[in-house]
Amino acid sequence: MPNFRGTRFTNAHETLIWASKSEKSKYTFNYQSLKCLNDDLQMRSNWELPICNGSERLKKNGKKIHSTQKPEALLHRILLATSNKDDLILDPFLGSGTTATVAKKLGRNYYGIEKEKTYFKAAEIRLKKTTPIEDDYLDTLQNNRSKPRIPFGSLVELGIIKPGTTIFDNKKKISAKIMADGSIKHAKTEGSIHKVAATILGAESCNGWTYWHCKLGSSFVPIDNLRQKFLVK
Ligand SMILES: C[S@@+](CC[C@H](N)C(=O)[O-])C[C@H]1O[C@@H](n2cnc3c(N)ncnc32)[C@H](O)[C@@H]1O
């Protein structure tokens, strides 16, 4: 915000409104992705981002094209948090096109409205020069809540993996046998896939789904992949 007198607190923040149409509206919030962006800590509600400068700043004859061009990092965070690839993003005050540019990079569809022709043209040129990130790299981390909780024993019960099957660590140096009750046995250690893996590693805990591997068709994959079969059933 402008601070014409400049003799009070320096304006250093802007407020974002995050809202849905009604209480019952569906909305996206990629909590896990934001946590990952923040070194595995829950994302805070105050964000420190550099203002838009350098090669990102649109200029003509050395003069800024738009006085309030937003930094792409800001839109990157907003769009990652609140949308998924192929979603549709609308910016009714497009300006220099930052929202649409980041939307295009992130594989989102976009609409923009801008009343000033100069800004609209600049946004159009900017968008033409923007290349989307490859589709393979656009998946967002699933939120825990949306991940089904499937006990390993259920895969044994359903016959997706049979008692007596051998599972291995990723280097095939350590092996364990699957028992009829969904426990596993490695030498003298027995217990859940997580407990046995943790004992082998001398760790307090270990995610057995990713530690243990098995043959699936012609591939050698983490047993986590077997859960997909469970979901298909
Ligand atoms: C704060 S700027 C947006 C800056 C943009 N986020 C960017 O990064 O460049 C707001 C823009 O909305 C445009 N605008 C204001 N009222 C409008 C209206 N009624 N219809 C369309 N555009 C409008 C202004 O011309 C201005 O470019």
The ligand as a Tripos MOL2 file, in Angstrom:
@<TRIPOS>MOLECULE
LIG
   27    29     1     0     0
SMALL
NO_CHARGES

@<TRIPOS>ATOM
      1 C1         -2.9520   -4.5140   -8.1980 C.3       1 LIG1
      2 S1         -3.0150   -4.5950   -9.9380 S.3       1 LIG1
      3 C2         -2.7230   -6.2830  -10.2290 C.3       1 LIG1
      4 C3         -1.2750   -6.5970  -10.3740 C.3       1 LIG1
      5 C4         -1.0100   -8.0170  -10.7960 C.3       1 LIG1
      6 N1         -1.2860   -8.9340   -9.7190 N.3       1 LIG1
      7 C5          0.4100   -8.1850  -11.2840 C.2       1 LIG1
      8 O1          1.1700   -8.9820  -10.7210 O.co2     1 LIG1
      9 O2          0.7680   -7.4990  -12.2330 O.co2     1 LIG1
     10 C6         -4.7250   -4.4360  -10.2620 C.3       1 LIG1
     11 C7         -5.0750   -4.3480  -11.7500 C.3       1 LIG1
     12 O3         -6.4800   -4.3820  -11.8790 O.3       1 LIG1
     13 C8         -6.8640   -3.5710  -12.9710 C.3       1 LIG1
     14 N2         -8.2630   -3.1960  -12.7750 N.ar      1 LIG1
     15 C9         -8.7860   -2.3410  -11.8510 C.ar      1 LIG1
     16 N3        -10.1400   -2.2880  -11.9720 N.ar      1 LIG1
     17 C10       -10.4630   -3.1310  -12.9680 C.ar      1 LIG1
     18 C11       -11.6990   -3.5150  -13.5580 C.ar      1 LIG1
     19 N4        -12.8350   -3.0080  -13.1310 N.pl3     1 LIG1
     20 N5        -11.6850   -4.4230  -14.5510 N.ar      1 LIG1
     21 C12       -10.5150   -4.9470  -14.9790 C.ar      1 LIG1
     22 N6         -9.3130   -4.6120  -14.4870 N.ar      1 LIG1
     23 C13        -9.2830   -3.7240  -13.4860 C.ar      1 LIG1
     24 C14        -5.8940   -2.4100  -12.9130 C.3       1 LIG1
     25 O4         -5.7340   -1.7950  -14.1670 O.3       1 LIG1
     26 C15        -4.6040   -3.1090  -12.4190 C.3       1 LIG1
     27 O5         -3.7580   -3.4420  -13.4940 O.3       1 LIG1
@<TRIPOS>BOND
     1     1     2 1
     2     2     3 1
     3     2    10 1
     4     3     4 1
     5     4     5 1
     6     5     6 1
     7     5     7 1
     8     7     8 2
     9     7     9 1
    10    10    11 1
    11    11    12 1
    12    11    26 1
    13    12    13 1
    14    13    14 1
    15    13    24 1
    16    14    15 ar
    17    14    23 ar
    18    15    16 ar
    19    16    17 ar
    20    17    18 ar
    21    17    23 ar
    22    18    19 1
    23    18    20 ar
    24    20    21 ar
    25    21    22 ar
    26    22    23 ar
    27    24    25 1
    28    24    26 1
    29    26    27 1
@<TRIPOS>SUBSTRUCTURE
     1 LIG1         1 GROUP 0 **** ****
